[in-house]
Amino acid sequence: MDLYKHLLFRRGYLITNVRLNTLDHPSAGYLQERYKKIDVASFYIYFHSELDIATYRGQGTEIVILGTILDPINNVICRNKIAQQLHDAYIQSDDTFFYYLDNLSGRFLILVASQSRHFVLQDAAGNRTAFYSKSLDHFFISSHAQIIADINKYSVPGERKNFIQHMGAGNGRALRHFPGLLTPYCEISMLTPNTYLNIDDFSVQRFFPRQEIKREKFSPVFIDELSELFTQQITLLSQKFKLSVSVTGGTDSRLTLASTKHLKDDIFYFTYRFSISHVLDALLAQKMCNRLGVDHHLIEGKNWVSDKNEAAFLDIFHKNTAYMRAGIQGLVTKKLLESLPTNSLHIKSNVSEIVRARYRRSAYLAPQKEVAPQILSQFYGIYPRSKFCINGFKEFIETTHLTRASIFNYDYFDLFLWEHRMGCWQSLAILDSDMAHDTYILYNNRTILKKMLSVDFRHRATDGLHRKLIKNLWPEVLQDPINPWKKEKG
C-alpha cells in the first residue's frame, strides 16, 4: 500500500469544526500531514494541495470555492474573480446569488459563511462529491466518505455490508452506488445537486428549480447560443490546463469532440479498451479521429489483477471510494494514471443523459399525483423491491424535497436522473479517477442544462438536439454511424 499511499484521498477536502490534532486516528494524522488548512468562521477547511481553492471575504460574508470553476457566460476563468462575484451576488439577494450560480461550470464545492447562515453546495450535477455527518456537536463534510468514517471510527453494519457484496464485482456489476442518499455508513449521507446543506441545523434545502422552464424554439439562433457555450469552455480551459478528451462512438462524446475543433491540435484524444465490450467502440473512435485528422491514442488494459503493484493500488482505490466501487474501475484508473499527460484535465461526456428523457420513456411510469419511492427504486434497478432500497428512496424524497409541488413544470423524472443518477453514480465514478487526474464535463452547467431541457420532448428523446449542435460545430463528426452495434443488437 505504501507505494501508492500518496494517492490516498488525492484532491480531497474536509470541512469540520474539529481540529484534526484532537482526533485519535491515523487518517486524521495523514490529513494533517498531506492537506493544507484554512480557517473560515468557526470552521476548519483541510484540502489537498492539488485541489484549487479561492476565497473572498467582505461585509461579514466569506465565500470559499474548492475545485475547478469557470463562467462561460461572462468569459471568466479566474476563480478569485468568480468568488468575488458570488460574494457580491449573495450580498444582493438569494435570487441574485443562485442565478449567478447557474452560469458556472466545473467541478466544485462552494461554502458560504455569512452572519445569518452557513451552507455548502456543489456544481450543477454534483460532480464534486460531498458526504456529510454530524456527531453530537461535531460536523464533517468531505469529498470522501471514508475520511469521515475513519476519523469517527464508524463501522459498516451487516445489512449494508451484505448489500455491497451483492451489488459488487462478484456478479459483474460496476454500478456501485447506494439507493437514495445512503452510503455504506449509517451516519454518513450524500449531498445531491440542486440542494444545499445548511450547516447550522444540518438540514437539506432545495434551491432549484426556482421558476417554470420556458420552452425554447429549436432555431438556428438557439443552436448558435448553445454551441458557443460549449466551445467557450474549451477555450477558457485551454488557457490553464493541458486537456485530455475521451472519445467514443456515442453522441454525447461526439458533441464534446465537436466542441474542440478550434483547438484540436493541442488536445490529447484517447479511448480506453479494457474488455471485449469496448473493442467496437474503440475501433470506431480510432477510425473517426483518424478521418478527422486528430491524433488519437488507444489505451489498453486488462480487467484482472496480475501483480502485487496492482493489488496495492486497488487497496488505496477501494479506501478512497469507501469500498463502493468495483475493482475494474480501479484498474482503469491505474492505467489512466500511467497513460495520460501529467496533470492533464480529463474532459468526459456524461451529464448530458439528464436531457434525454431516459426515465420518462420507461414502462415503469403510470399517471399518478405523486411519485412513490417504489418507482424510483425500479429505476435504480438493484434489488428494487427490497425494503432497504425502497426506504432509501423514501428518505431521498423527504430529505431533498423532490416532490411535484416543488419543481414547477420540470419533468420529475428528468430531475430524478439529474439528482440521483448523476449526483450519486456519476460523482462516484469521477471520484474513482481522482487518483489519476481531475475531471471536467462541458454539460455540467445549469444554464446549459436548462436550455437543453427547454427543447421539445421529441428532440430530447432522440439525438435530434445533439446532432444539430454537432452539425453546427463540426459536421464531419457525424459521418460515421453512431453506435452502430447497438442497432445491430436491437
Secondary structure by P-SEA (a helix, b strand, c coil): cccccccccccccccccccccccccaaaaaaaacbbbbbcccbbbbbcccbbbbbbbcccbbbbbccbbbbcccccccaaaaaaaaaaaaaacaaaaaaaaaaccccbbbbbbccccccccccccccccccccccccbbbbcccaaaaaaaacccccaaaaaaaaaaccccccccccccccccccccbbbbbcccccccccbbbbbccccbbbbbbcccaaaaaaaaaaaaaaaaaaaaccbbbbbbcccaaaaaaaaaacccccccccccccccccaaaaaaaaaaaaaaaccbbbbbbbbcccccaaaaaaaaaaaaaacccccaaaaaaaaaaaaccccbbbbbbbcccccccccccccccccccccccaaaaaaaaccccccaaaaaaaaaaaaaacccccccccccaaaaaaaccccccaaaaaaaaacccbbbbbccccaaaaaaaaaccaaaaacaaaaaaaaaaccccccccccaaaaaaac
